[in-house]
Amino acid sequence: MAMSNTLFPGVALVTGASSGIGRQIAISFAAEGCRKLALFDKNGNDLAETKSAIKNIAEDAEVHLFETDNLDADQVFKNMSLVIAQFGRIDYAVNCAGMFYIFPCAQSTKSLGIYGPTKPSHNLTTAEFDHVMHTNFRGLWLCAREELNYMSTQDVGVTHDGRPGFRGSIVNVGSNLGLVGKPETPVYSASKAAIISLTRSDAIDYAKHQIRVNCVCPGVIDLRTPMTADVPEDDPAVQTAVMKRKGTPQEVADAVLFLSSPKASFIQGAALSVDGGYTIS
């Protein structure tokens, strides 16, 4: 069987790559030897900064930017087809675009929620419901649908050690709140639980096509933004996790790259918690 001298000889596609976890995932692919990257985000200026960061560590990397609103099905369809026109295939897709829940901080007077106040169901409007579900779930599904469509018809890729290859790998970024409940996060938690269920269903349907589909479920991650800076290490949202600290984008990226790589060749439909033990506490 053909072998590669790197874990990532193929094409990586990362959505939500302009900042935070998505940016770190894109950079990490390059750091681990991937030299063909397609980056999606609706923020073109920040996406260009991600490309610059990649070029700083991998000058020979071929990086193409696609300014994309994942809520626009036509844009997703068009830009996915442009990726195929440019690279011919997609080997590793990471669907990271979405909104990240920021835990309410016990020591802050601000209500830090889904970029707005957290609420129980009876206080939510249909507009708020639709916004969260569309941003977190529908947008991810639109991307995954196109990725699966292209992956299912491409050749099986080579691996670093001759183990069975695959046509493609998809890693969806969910949340630990898709696995456990938390007060006043009904729609956010539901949107992330939907991602986990989608992951499992697609993993079943596309295993016969030699496509692996998995999910990572981050906990409280220090994204180095003003909002996350307001969550101190001694906040209950952090201390509930048995490791009693916030995670880093790199720690999430490491989990994503593992699931994307041939080293996870026998892992299918997993929802990997990267939360310092929050879900077991």
Phi, psi and omega in degrees: 000142180298146181232155178244154178268009176219155177294333187231072180280351187262207185255127178255135175240127181233124173265157184066033190272007185277344185196172170056225183297317181300317178298316182294325176297314180299314179298320182293323175303314180295319181297332181264014170107356177288131184240008176227112185228137173243122185245129181247139169186157178275349180261094185295322182295314179291328177297322177296326177294323176298317178299318179298319179296322177294316181296332179294331181253344181213081186299332183273002181291139175264109186240122178243134184256139180229102179289111192221131168268109185294350176276350181261105184300323181293319178297316180299313180301313182297312186287328174297320178293328177291325176299315180295320178297325183281313188251340180089345182192169172229118182263321184228114179247132177236117182261098187246348183295140180156184177256143180256130177288131175253119185302138173304135185263124184296334184259014181239148176277350180273147173266103184267106181233222183280065190052043181172179183291146172277148186212150168286168188303320187289348178261358181273144174268162176295329178295318178295317178302309183297321182298313182291314182295320179292316182294313186275323188252306183298317180299319178295317180298320179302318179291313181299323180301314180290321179299314180296321180300314181285318182298324187293344182250357183268166181291157175291134181279165178274159179240168185283341186226015176083002177290168181306133180273185180213158179284332180184161176229133176241131173239118176266141179262113178256229179195153174296340177284355168277350180253329181230157180274156174211141182302142171061032174230042189298316185281317177302311181299319179296321180295324180281327173296324178298322178298318179296316179294320176300316179304313183293319180295315179295325178299322178290312186293327189252004175300323180293341176267006181061042174245127177264137180228121181221178185217144169248146184235088182291154171261221179285115184245134178280099182272004179059042175243162177304327181289313181288333178296337179281357178257098183287164182297333182269008177290145180305328179297330178271317185290341176297325177292141186294336177277347171056046173203165172278150174275175178244155175304326180296323180294324175291317179300321179299319178294319179297314181295324176300311181295331179285336190272164175298342178296342176255032189297339181248021178251125183215129176075020182279149170241094188273116178284130175235072193220017178064021179088018180299317186287344179260358184278000000 
